[in-house]
Structure formats: structure tokens, C-alpha cells
Amino acid sequence: MPYDGIVIGAGHNGLVAAAYLARAHQKVLVLERSDAIGGVAISEHPWAGWTVSAASYVVSLLHPDIVRDLDLEAHGYHAYLKDPHSFSVSQDGSSLLLWRNPEETRKEISKFAPADVEGIAALDETLCAYGREIFDSFFDEEPRFDRLSPAAQVMFRGSAAEFVERYVQTPMLQAAVANDGIVGTFEGPRNPGTGYVLAHHFAGRVMGIQGAWGYVRGGMGSISNAVAAAARGLGAEIRTSSPVGMLLVEDGRAAGVVLEDGTEIESRYVLSGANPLTTFLELTPEKTLDPQFIKRVQDWRCEGPSMKLNLALGELPNFTARPSGESAPHHNATIHIAPDIDYLQHAYEDAKAGLPSCEPMLEMFLQTPSDLTLAPKGKQLLSVFAQYFPYTRKDGPWTDAQREAAADSIVNTIGKYAPNVPNAVEARQILTPADLERRFGLPKGHIFHGELLPGQIFEDRFGVRTPLRGLYLCGSGTHPGGCVSGAPGMRGARAVIKDLAAVQAR
């Protein structure tokens, strides 16, 4: 048999799984359908002189153990903290800048509500504590929701809005925090379960700081490239432009794959970094799995509400609320356009009715002021994550005209707060949920391989061990889900290694 294991997909999770298996002296082949590795953690060059993190854009949850075990820094991975970490703007001319320095944050918040200074400190401490509980479960072989603290369980089942409003009263501050409870999720901030999504975004420990977020030098593809280099150095083989068409199943066991061109490749086991719908409904031969399990897969919630827009700008955004023609601290922060929680909830209600939000939630990033290698001199790259733009529209599938109209709507919304932006756009890359599905194999464009909500988290997510012997999952459809952690890849590899050891011990 030519290979011990085959990994389907060279996204960061698949690459992590391959690296750990190769580290355990397994002969591993990674098969990637596209012509580039990285999946959604990719840096690409759509325009000459530009490096664009096309899909994922910031780092927090990449597990420090993975960085250490695979010596990723030696392979080119370098993360640095966002500071300030949040900048919110309003059309009334007000703005709010939150720093890592508590004293600077105190000055900002005191302009609105002095009581919120202590409130945001208490909120951050509580969220970090809940995030720590999630982080500590990342590598659990059998994750269970009921092992969390009773307080965390209550918070995770509730809404992001009710949690945030318990601590702070300034509408713009409330929205800035609650925003993390809806990222990638087709629910509004007042909907149950978004409390978990909020805490999930505080689970990371980049650079050893709980809940912190940062940028990656060279863009997010630097993560995937570093993991791939580590995997290759350990002996793994990676092939691009090699789409898998079907699993080979022999005697009720995964025994390799068949490529779309008909090539058969045998192996002792297979790990799929693809999402559960693709893995079980498309790659697994019919009648292989129990109908009840298939029904569970078909009922999996994965309607994507997110749109990504990357804008090549000829100059920095100049916000009316905080004018600056040159690079300023607020340009380094996560830039929020959401004046209050009701604004976010109304955006959701629009999409729930089957149409894009009239006034979308926008979360924006400018990495170019802190990484000059990403754009030509004097140019800026504005990365825009927008909601809600539903995959399923009541007026039919996404068309090219609707893609352009959605992008126009986003740019026009930005222009209300930074009037120079619409005329500064030199090029744009548009990724609707339909584009995310087509480009990255995300069914219905869901960036987390399925909703990260109670009922689809911890033990209710798909297990790394599947009902088909020899087939394992190593993508975000398994615990702990999305946000570029590498943990699903690590968990998939660990399950294989443990099962192989058990067989050898018999």
C-alpha cells in the first residue's frame, strides 16, 4: 500500500493533521482540489503588487501548542497584536477607540459613560474566563458541553446582546462587543445561542494573551505555508490540482480515494478536511452510511450570511468622526460600522426575509499600515467582512449583477463614514456566500462548516471518528469549529494515532 493515510484538502486543518501524522512516522498524502494550498487561510495576488488575505483575515485561535510543536515561526509564521483592537464610528460624528492599554481605553469610554469603564473591564474578564473554558476543551477527545461551568452554559445558550447589556450602557460600545456574537452566524445579536459565538471569539490565545487578536505578516496564507513547510519537512506529500471524487470503501472501511480523473489511491485510512456535507453526501458512496446519520447531515445548519469584500484603495480611509490623512492608531484596529445593537438586529431581520441587509454590519481591517509588503507604496488594502448577505435569496440564486450591487452597497455604506473611500477604490475582490461555496468548497458559503450554536457545538458537532471505519474528520465541522485554530486537524490526527496504537497492541 503506497500510503498510510490520505488527507482530503490542504486547508490549514488538513495540513496540521498531515504534519502531526508525518511526525508520528506515517506516510501521508494530502490532496487539494485547487491549484493552491491554504483553503480559506490563503494569501493571493489578484492584482500586481498586492497580497490579499482573500477569505480569513486575522488570527487568534491558532493553538500555541501547534505553533510550538511544528516550529511554525521557523517556517515563516509571525503574528503580531492589533493595537488598538477596536474602532467604532457613528454618523453623528462620535467614535470610540479601544486600546490594549487600560488607561487609554478608560479615557475613551469616559467620554460616553464613566460607569462603563468598570463595566467593560468586568465584561472582558468574564468573557476571557468563558473563552478560557472553550480553549481548554480544544483538544478533548470527547468534548462535552455539560463539563463547562454552569455560568458558562447559561451564557452560551443566551444572546450576545443580553450579556453585553448587563455590563455596559454605551450603545456603540455594546455593538462593538456584541458584533463578535454574530460573525459568521445567521442569527441576530438578540437571538439565543449568540452568547456562545461571542465567547468563541474570546477563546484564542495568540501570543499567550487570552482573547487577543492579531495580524499575520504576509497575510493569512503565511499560516498555511508554514504548516505545509513543516509537514513536508516531516515527510508528508502535498498535491494540488488533485480533486477527490469519491472514497474507496472496501469491506465497510475507507481504503483510499478515487480522484475525479479516475485515479485510485489506496491507504489504510482517510482524513477529510472537507465539510461534513461534502464528506458524507458527496464523497462517501451511497448506501454506505445509516439513513438516520444521513438525515442528521442533511439537517445540519449551514446557511452562510457572510460576504467578504477586499478593496484596493489609493489612499487611507479618512473617517469624518476622526479625520486623519495619514496613518493613525485607529487605522490599525478592527473598524466597526454598527452604531448600536438594534442596527445589527435589523440587518439580520432583512436577511431573514431573504434579501441582503439594507444597512449591513461591517467589520473592516487595514493591515497595510503595519505590513508594508501587502500593497504597492502609498496604497492601502481594506478588508471588509459584511453581514447579512444570505446564500439563499428569495429572488433566486446570486447573479453577477447582484454581486456587483452588493459590493456597491457596502462601499456606499463605508462612504457614509469615510467619504473618500468610494472614489479611492482602484480594484475590488467580491466573495458572496455563493462565491465562498464555489471557491473554497463551503456549502452555502458558511465559513465555519456549519453554525457554531448550541445544538451544533461540543458533542453535537460531528466527531473526528465517523460511522465509516477508517474515515476521520479533521475540518471545522468537528470540535471546536472555525476561526483558524488548527485544533480539528490536531484532534483528527490524534484519533488516528490512538486507533493505530490500539490495533498494534492487540
C-alpha distance (Angstrom), angle and dihedral (degrees) to the residues before:
residue distance angle dihedral
M1 . . .
P2 3.83 . .
Y3 3.83 97.0 .
D4 3.78 137.8 29.9
G5 3.79 91.8 -152.9
I6 3.78 142.3 9.2
V7 3.80 122.4 -153.5
I8 3.80 116.5 -157.0
G9 3.79 109.6 -144.8
A10 3.80 132.6 20.9
G11 3.78 95.7 -133.6
H12 3.79 114.1 132.3
N13 3.83 92.2 -90.0
G14 3.79 93.6 50.8
L15 3.78 89.9 48.1
V16 3.81 91.8 49.5
A17 3.81 90.1 51.3
A18 3.80 91.0 49.4
A19 3.79 92.3 48.7
Y20 3.80 93.7 51.9
L21 3.80 92.2 45.7
A22 3.80 91.3 49.6
R23 3.81 88.1 47.9
A24 3.83 86.1 57.4
H25 3.83 89.0 54.9
Q26 3.79 95.6 -102.3
K27 3.80 119.5 146.3
V28 3.80 101.8 -125.5
L29 3.80 134.9 -175.9
V30 3.81 121.7 -163.9
L31 3.80 115.8 -157.4
E32 3.81 118.8 -161.1
R33 3.78 122.7 -173.5
S34 3.81 96.9 -152.4
D35 3.80 127.6 62.7
A36 3.81 92.8 -109.0
I37 3.79 135.5 52.6
G38 3.79 125.9 -125.9
G39 3.79 106.4 64.9
V40 3.80 106.8 -148.9
A41 3.84 90.6 -11.1
I42 3.78 93.5 74.4
S43 3.80 138.5 131.0
E44 3.77 114.2 -152.7
H45 3.79 140.2 170.2
P46 3.82 110.6 -126.7
W47 3.81 91.1 160.5
A48 3.80 128.9 32.8
G49 3.78 111.5 -89.3
W50 3.82 95.5 12.4
T51 3.82 130.0 108.8
V52 3.80 111.9 -161.8
S53 3.81 129.8 -170.2
A54 3.78 89.7 -142.8
A55 3.79 100.0 -166.7
S56 3.84 119.8 -1.2
Y57 3.79 111.2 40.2
V58 3.83 114.6 176.9
V59 3.80 136.5 37.0
S60 3.79 133.2 -134.1
L61 3.81 112.4 123.9
L62 3.83 99.0 52.7
H63 3.78 98.1 125.5
P64 3.82 115.5 -114.5
D65 3.83 90.2 -140.5
I66 3.80 89.6 60.6
V67 3.80 91.8 47.9
R68 3.81 89.1 51.4
D69 3.81 99.8 39.7
L70 3.80 93.7 50.0
D71 3.83 94.2 36.4
L72 3.79 89.2 -129.6
E73 3.80 94.6 172.8
A74 3.81 89.0 61.6
H75 3.80 86.9 54.8
G76 3.81 95.0 53.3
Y77 3.81 105.2 -84.4
H78 3.79 112.9 139.7
A79 3.81 123.8 164.5
Y80 3.79 127.0 -174.4
L81 3.80 130.9 -173.0
K82 3.79 124.9 -100.3
D83 3.80 107.8 -122.4
P84 2.95 121.2 -153.8
H85 3.77 88.9 31.0
S86 3.83 101.3 -161.3
F87 3.80 137.2 27.3
S88 3.81 121.7 -179.7
V89 3.78 126.4 -173.2
S90 3.78 134.7 -166.1
Q91 3.78 132.4 -162.9
D92 3.80 90.1 -123.0
G93 3.80 88.9 71.1
S94 3.78 97.9 -102.1
S95 3.80 124.5 123.6
L96 3.78 138.8 179.6
L97 3.81 125.7 -148.1
L98 3.81 118.9 -168.4
W99 3.80 117.5 -161.0
R100 3.76 134.1 -168.5
N101 3.80 85.6 -122.0
P102 3.84 105.4 84.8
E103 3.80 93.0 -150.6
E104 3.80 92.9 55.8
T105 3.81 90.3 47.2
R106 3.81 90.3 49.2
K107 3.81 90.6 56.4
E108 3.78 91.5 50.8
I109 3.79 97.0 47.1
S110 3.81 93.8 42.5
K111 3.81 88.5 66.4
F112 3.81 87.7 67.3
A113 3.80 109.4 27.1
P114 3.82 122.3 -10.3
A115 3.83 90.3 -158.3
D116 3.80 89.4 62.0
V117 3.82 90.3 66.6
E118 3.77 90.8 74.2
G119 3.80 90.8 34.1
I120 3.79 95.3 58.5
A121 3.79 90.8 45.8
A122 3.81 90.6 53.5
L123 3.81 91.5 44.0
D124 3.80 92.0 51.1
E125 3.80 92.4 47.5
T126 3.81 91.7 50.0
L127 3.79 94.4 45.5
C128 3.79 91.6 48.6
A129 3.80 89.3 51.6
Y130 3.80 91.0 52.6
G131 3.81 90.3 43.2
R132 3.81 88.8 52.6
E133 3.81 89.9 56.5
I134 3.81 89.8 54.2
F135 3.80 91.9 45.2
D136 3.80 91.3 51.3
S137 3.83 88.9 56.2
F138 3.82 96.1 51.9
F139 3.80 95.6 102.8
D140 3.82 98.7 32.5
E141 3.78 110.5 137.6
E142 3.80 90.1 -145.7
P143 3.82 108.5 20.5
R144 3.79 115.5 -159.6
F145 3.79 129.6 -169.3
D146 3.81 92.5 -149.3
R147 3.83 91.2 63.3
L148 3.79 89.5 69.6
S149 3.78 120.0 95.2
P150 3.82 114.6 -85.1
A151 3.82 89.9 -115.9
A152 3.80 91.7 53.3
Q153 3.80 91.7 49.2
V154 3.79 90.9 53.7
M155 3.79 93.3 46.5
F156 3.82 93.1 46.8
R157 3.80 92.2 53.8
G158 3.79 92.5 48.9
S159 3.78 131.4 71.2
A160 3.77 128.4 -82.4
A161 3.80 89.8 -128.2
E162 3.78 97.1 56.1
F163 3.80 90.7 48.1
V164 3.80 94.7 49.4
E165 3.80 95.0 43.1
R166 3.79 88.8 56.1
Y167 3.81 90.1 66.4
V168 3.82 110.2 29.7
Q169 3.80 136.4 29.7
T170 3.82 105.7 -166.2
P171 3.84 104.9 107.1
M172 3.81 95.6 -144.0
L173 3.82 91.3 48.1
Q174 3.79 90.9 48.1
A175 3.80 91.0 52.4
A176 3.80 93.6 46.4
V177 3.81 91.0 58.0
A178 3.82 98.0 36.2
N179 3.80 88.9 52.5
D180 3.82 88.7 77.5
G181 3.80 88.7 59.0
I182 3.79 92.9 65.5
V183 3.81 105.1 35.6
G184 3.81 107.4 128.7
T185 3.81 91.2 -3.9
F186 3.79 128.6 115.7
E187 3.79 93.7 -140.6
G188 3.77 133.7 87.6
P189 3.82 123.4 -114.2
R190 3.81 90.5 -105.1
N191 3.81 92.6 54.3
P192 3.83 122.1 102.5
G193 3.80 116.1 -99.6
T194 3.78 97.1 32.1
G195 3.80 87.4 102.2
Y196 3.81 86.8 73.5
V197 3.80 92.9 49.5
L198 3.80 88.5 52.6
A199 3.81 92.7 51.6
H200 3.81 91.2 44.5
H201 3.79 88.2 62.0
F202 3.81 88.6 55.9
A203 3.82 93.8 50.0
G204 3.80 96.6 87.5
R205 3.76 125.3 98.5
V206 3.79 105.2 -163.8
M207 3.80 110.4 174.3
G208 3.81 88.2 1.4
I209 3.82 95.6 -67.0
Q210 3.80 116.4 124.1
G211 3.78 112.6 -124.7
A212 3.81 95.6 3.2
W213 3.82 124.1 137.4
G214 3.77 128.8 -155.5
Y215 3.75 147.6 172.1
V216 3.81 127.4 -105.6
R217 3.80 119.4 -131.4
G218 3.78 108.2 -112.9
G219 3.80 92.5 15.8
M220 3.78 132.4 -81.8
G221 3.79 93.2 -53.6
S222 3.79 86.9 73.1
I223 3.81 87.7 72.8
S224 3.80 93.5 53.6
N225 3.80 92.8 42.2
A226 3.79 91.2 51.7
V227 3.80 93.2 49.2
A228 3.81 90.8 46.1
A229 3.79 90.8 51.2
A230 3.80 90.2 50.2
A231 3.81 91.5 48.1
R232 3.79 92.8 49.4
G233 3.78 90.7 46.7
L234 3.80 88.3 55.9
G235 3.80 91.6 50.5
A236 3.83 104.8 -93.0
E237 3.80 118.7 142.9
I238 3.81 119.7 -138.9
R239 3.80 123.6 -164.5
T240 3.79 123.7 -173.5
S241 3.83 126.4 -162.9
S242 3.81 87.3 37.2
P243 3.81 107.9 121.1
V244 3.80 116.0 -169.7
G245 3.79 113.6 -132.8
M246 3.80 102.4 -177.7
L247 3.76 144.5 -7.2
L248 3.78 118.5 -107.4
V249 3.80 107.7 -126.3
E250 3.81 121.4 -169.7
D251 3.81 125.4 173.9
G252 3.82 90.7 -11.2
R253 3.78 94.0 -52.4
A254 3.82 135.6 105.2
A255 3.79 104.5 -109.0
G256 3.80 103.2 171.0
V257 3.78 138.7 -58.5
V258 3.78 142.3 -79.0
L259 3.80 114.7 -136.1
E260 3.78 119.8 -137.9
D261 3.81 88.9 -104.8
G262 3.81 89.7 58.7
T263 3.80 98.1 -102.8
E264 3.81 112.1 145.2
I265 3.80 119.5 -147.3
E266 3.79 118.2 -173.9
S267 3.79 126.1 -149.9
R268 3.78 140.4 160.2
Y269 3.81 92.6 -114.6
V270 3.80 141.4 -0.3
L271 3.80 130.7 -140.1
S272 3.79 118.6 -161.3
G273 3.77 120.3 -151.4
A274 3.79 88.1 179.1
N275 3.79 119.6 103.7
P276 3.82 119.3 -87.5
L277 3.83 95.0 -104.7
T278 3.79 93.0 54.5
T279 3.80 93.2 41.3
F280 3.79 97.9 49.4
L281 3.81 104.0 25.8
E282 3.81 101.4 37.3
L283 3.80 110.5 20.4
T284 3.80 99.5 37.3
P285 3.83 114.4 77.4
E286 3.80 115.2 -110.0
K287 3.81 118.3 -92.1
T288 3.81 90.8 20.4
L289 3.79 94.5 107.8
D290 3.79 131.4 52.0
P291 3.85 113.0 -92.9
Q292 3.80 91.0 -126.5
F293 3.79 90.6 57.0
I294 3.81 90.9 47.1
K295 3.80 88.8 52.6
R296 3.80 89.1 54.0
V297 3.80 90.2 52.5
Q298 3.80 91.8 48.1
D299 3.81 90.5 50.8
W300 3.81 93.1 50.6
R301 3.82 110.2 126.3
C302 3.79 109.6 -124.0
E303 3.80 109.0 139.5
G304 3.81 105.4 148.4
P305 3.83 117.6 -136.3
S306 3.80 98.1 173.4
M307 3.77 132.7 101.9
K308 3.80 127.3 -172.6
L309 3.79 122.2 -152.2
N310 3.80 121.6 -177.4
L311 3.79 114.2 -164.4
A312 3.79 126.4 -163.4
L313 3.81 104.1 -149.5
G314 3.78 129.8 -166.5
E315 3.81 90.5 -147.4
L316 3.78 142.7 11.2
P317 3.81 118.7 -78.6
N318 3.79 108.4 -98.5
F319 3.81 107.7 -149.7
T320 3.79 116.8 -151.6
A321 3.81 89.7 -143.8
R322 3.82 92.3 56.8
P323 3.83 110.2 15.5
S324 3.79 118.6 -154.9
G325 3.77 129.1 151.0
E326 3.78 91.0 -166.6
S327 3.79 133.7 53.3
A328 3.80 109.3 -67.9
P329 3.82 133.5 177.3
H330 3.81 93.7 -96.3
H331 3.81 90.2 60.3
N332 3.81 89.0 66.8
A333 3.81 94.9 55.1
T334 3.77 134.0 82.7
I335 3.81 101.0 -88.1
H336 3.79 114.3 -142.3
I337 3.77 126.6 -161.0
A338 3.80 102.5 -168.7
P339 3.81 115.9 101.6
D340 3.80 95.0 -166.5
I341 3.80 143.4 -6.4
D342 3.79 93.4 -96.8
Y343 3.82 88.5 59.9
L344 3.81 88.5 57.7
Q345 3.79 93.0 45.6
H346 3.81 92.1 50.1
A347 3.81 89.5 50.9
Y348 3.80 88.3 55.6
E349 3.80 93.3 47.3
D350 3.82 90.1 55.7
A351 3.79 91.5 54.5
K352 3.79 93.2 42.8
A353 3.78 85.4 62.5
G354 3.81 89.1 56.4
L355 3.81 103.4 -99.8
P356 3.82 135.4 95.1
S357 3.79 116.5 -88.6
C358 3.78 114.0 -87.7
E359 3.80 89.1 -145.0
P360 3.82 105.4 24.2
M361 3.76 128.7 -156.5
L362 3.80 107.2 -111.4
E363 3.79 126.3 -162.9
M364 3.79 110.6 -175.9
F365 3.79 137.1 -172.6
L366 3.79 134.1 -166.3
Q367 3.79 109.2 -167.9
T368 3.79 94.4 161.7
P369 3.84 95.6 82.9
S370 3.82 88.6 61.5
D371 3.82 99.4 33.1
L372 3.79 110.4 43.2
T373 3.81 92.4 -177.8
L374 3.81 93.3 74.4
A375 3.81 99.5 71.3
P376 3.81 141.0 21.7
K377 3.79 115.0 -84.9
G378 3.79 111.7 -71.8
K379 3.81 93.6 12.7
Q380 3.81 128.0 111.0
L381 3.80 133.6 -152.0
L382 3.79 115.2 -144.0
S383 3.80 112.8 -164.2
V384 3.82 111.4 -160.1
F385 3.81 124.6 -166.6
A386 3.79 108.5 -168.8
Q387 3.80 137.8 -172.0
Y388 2.89 145.0 -133.1
F389 3.80 109.1 26.8
P390 3.82 105.7 133.4
Y391 3.78 122.1 -144.2
T392 3.80 90.0 -140.9
R393 3.79 109.6 56.4
K394 3.78 121.8 -169.6
D395 3.81 88.3 -135.8
G396 3.80 94.0 57.3
P397 3.83 137.2 -90.6
W398 3.79 120.3 -25.1
T399 3.80 113.8 -81.2
D400 3.81 129.5 -162.8
A401 3.79 89.8 -106.9
Q402 3.82 91.1 52.6
R403 3.82 90.9 49.4
E404 3.79 90.4 54.7
A405 3.80 91.9 44.0
A406 3.81 91.2 52.0
A407 3.79 90.9 50.2
D408 3.80 90.3 48.2
S409 3.80 89.6 51.6
I410 3.80 91.6 52.7
V411 3.81 93.6 47.1
N412 3.80 91.1 47.7
T413 3.81 90.4 50.2
I414 3.80 90.6 52.2
G415 3.80 88.1 49.1
K416 3.80 90.6 62.2
Y417 3.80 88.3 65.1
A418 3.83 101.4 27.2
P419 3.83 105.5 28.7
N420 3.81 95.2 -171.3
V421 3.82 95.1 60.6
P422 3.84 101.7 81.5
N423 3.81 92.3 56.6
A424 3.82 92.4 40.9
V425 3.83 94.5 61.4
E426 3.82 109.7 111.8
A427 3.82 98.0 168.3
R428 3.77 137.9 -6.2
Q429 3.78 138.5 -157.3
I430 3.81 114.0 -150.6
L431 3.80 123.5 -158.6
T432 3.81 114.9 177.1
P433 3.82 119.1 179.4
A434 3.81 87.2 -93.6
D435 3.82 89.7 53.9
L436 3.81 91.1 48.3
E437 3.80 88.3 53.7
R438 3.79 93.7 48.4
R439 3.79 98.0 42.4
F440 3.79 102.2 36.8
G441 3.80 104.5 22.9
L442 3.81 94.1 -113.1
P443 3.83 108.0 151.8
K444 3.79 108.4 -125.6
G445 3.80 87.3 -5.5
H446 3.81 96.9 -79.8
I447 3.79 107.0 161.9
F448 3.83 94.7 -154.3
H449 3.84 97.8 49.0
G450 3.80 86.4 -110.0
E451 3.79 138.5 -5.8
L452 3.80 117.4 -52.6
L453 3.78 93.9 -141.5
P454 3.81 134.4 119.9
G455 3.78 105.9 -73.8
Q456 3.81 90.2 39.8
I457 3.81 102.3 50.6
F458 3.81 135.2 81.8
E459 3.84 109.5 -5.7
D460 3.81 90.6 0.0
R461 3.78 91.4 63.2
F462 3.81 115.7 84.3
G463 3.79 114.2 -80.1
V464 3.80 122.7 -118.6
R465 3.82 86.5 -122.6
T466 3.80 110.2 65.5
P467 3.83 132.1 -158.5
L468 3.81 88.1 -101.9
R469 3.79 110.1 79.2
G470 3.76 113.0 -122.1
L471 3.81 93.2 21.6
Y472 3.80 119.1 107.3
L473 3.79 134.3 176.9
C474 3.79 120.3 -131.4
G475 3.82 101.7 166.8
S476 3.79 136.0 91.5
G477 3.80 92.6 -81.1
T478 3.78 86.0 81.7
H479 3.82 130.0 60.1
P480 3.00 129.3 -29.3
G481 3.81 92.4 16.7
G482 3.80 129.5 -150.3
C483 3.82 139.0 -15.3
V484 3.84 100.3 93.6
S485 3.80 99.7 -79.3
G486 3.81 101.9 142.1
A487 3.80 87.2 -141.8
P488 3.84 95.9 116.2
G489 3.80 88.6 54.3
M490 3.78 91.9 48.8
R491 3.82 92.0 47.2
G492 3.80 92.5 49.2
A493 3.80 92.0 50.6
R494 3.80 92.3 46.5
A495 3.80 91.4 52.6
V496 3.81 91.3 52.2
I497 3.79 93.1 47.7
K498 3.81 91.9 48.4
D499 3.81 92.6 48.3
L500 3.80 92.3 48.3
A501 3.79 90.3 50.8
A502 3.80 90.5 51.0
V503 3.81 91.1 52.6
Q504 3.79 91.9 49.1
A505 3.80 90.8 49.7
R506 3.80 93.3 57.5
